[in-house]
Amino acid sequence: MVPEEVFKRRHYGTPPLFSLIIVNSVLICFIVPFFATCGTIHWLFWVFLALLSTYNFFTVRRYREELTKVMLIAYGISLVVEVAGILLFLHKTCSPTL
C-alpha cells in the first residue's frame, strides 16, 4: 500500500530559469566554435548573441514574479561563467601550441 504523503506531494516542473541557463550554455557551446576564431569574429556571432540576449530578456521578464533573489544570483553567475568560457576558448585557440 502506498502512503498518503506520496499523493500530497506537488511537482511544479523544471524552474524556467534552469531551462534558460541550459539553453544559454548549449547555444554558446555551438555558436563560439563556429563563428569566433582567433583572428576574426564573424558577424553572425553578434547576431546570435543579440537574439539570445533578447530571448533572455523576455524570458526573465515573463517569469519575474517566480524568480527569487537566489535564482537571479545563479543566473548572473551562469552568465559570468559563459563569458569566461568564451574568452577562455578564444585565448586557447589563439595561443601557440607547444
WODAZI-V233253 format. One line per field, one symbol per residue. psi: psi as a letter, one per 40 degrees, with the letter a starting at -180 (. if undefined). burial: b if it has 9 or more other C-alpha atoms within 8 Angstrom, else e. A space follows every 50 residues. Layout:
# WODAZI-V233253
psi->???
burial->???
This chain:
# WODAZI-V233253
psi->ihidddeeihheahidddddddddddddddddddehaddihidddddddd ddddddddddddfddehiddddddddddddddddddddddddddiii.
burial->eeeeeeeeeeeeeeeebebbbeebbeebeebbeebbbbeebeeebeebee ebeeebeebbeebeeebeeebbeebeebeeebeeebeeebbebbeeee
